[in-house]
Amino acid sequence: MADTHIAGAIEAILMVVDEPVAPADIAAALDVPEPEVVAALHALRDEYADPDRPRGFEPA
C-alpha cells in the first residue's frame, strides 16, 4: 500500500473510532507492517500540527 494510501486509511479509521486504537491493531486491519503505521501516524501528527495547513480541527 502506498504511503499516501496508508495515511488516508489511517486517517479514516481515526475519524470513525470512539476510542484510541493501537498501531498494531491498525497495522493488522490494513495488512501493513506496524513500523509503517507508526511512521504514518507521526507524519499525520506533524501535518495536523502545522499552523500553515489548518485541517478544521485540533488534535487532542
N, C-alpha and C positions, 0 to 999 in steps of 0.2 A: 504494500500500500504506500503510495507516495506521501511525503511529509505533509503536504497541504491537505490531503485527504484524511490522514490520521488526525491532524489538528482539528479539522472540521467535524470529524466523527466524535472526537473527544468533547469538543465544544457542545455538540448536540446532546451528548449524554449528560453533561454537566447542567445543561439548561432544563432538563426534564426530571432529574432525580431530586428527591426531597431530603436527602441526607448525603454526607460525604461518601465518596467511592474510592476505594484503594486503587492505586495504579495497577496492581496485579489483577484486580477484577476487570479493569478497563482493558488491559492487555489481553486477557482471556476472551473477553467479549468481542474484541476486534481481531483476534488471532494475530497479534503482532508482539514482538519481544517487549518485555517490561521497560528496558532502558530507552526504547524509542518512545514509549508513552511518557516516561518521566521527562525526557528531553522536550517533547511536545508540550507538556504541562508547563515547563519552565518558560518556553517560548511564549505560550499564551499568557502566562502571568506577566511577563515583561511587556507584551503587547497591550494588555489591559491597563497597565500602569503608565503607559506613555501618554503624557498630557497633550501631546500634539496630535494624537489619534483617538479622541474620545469614542467610546463604544456605546454610550447611552446608559451605562450602569457602572457602579463602583464595586470592585472585588472586595470580598469580606476579608 
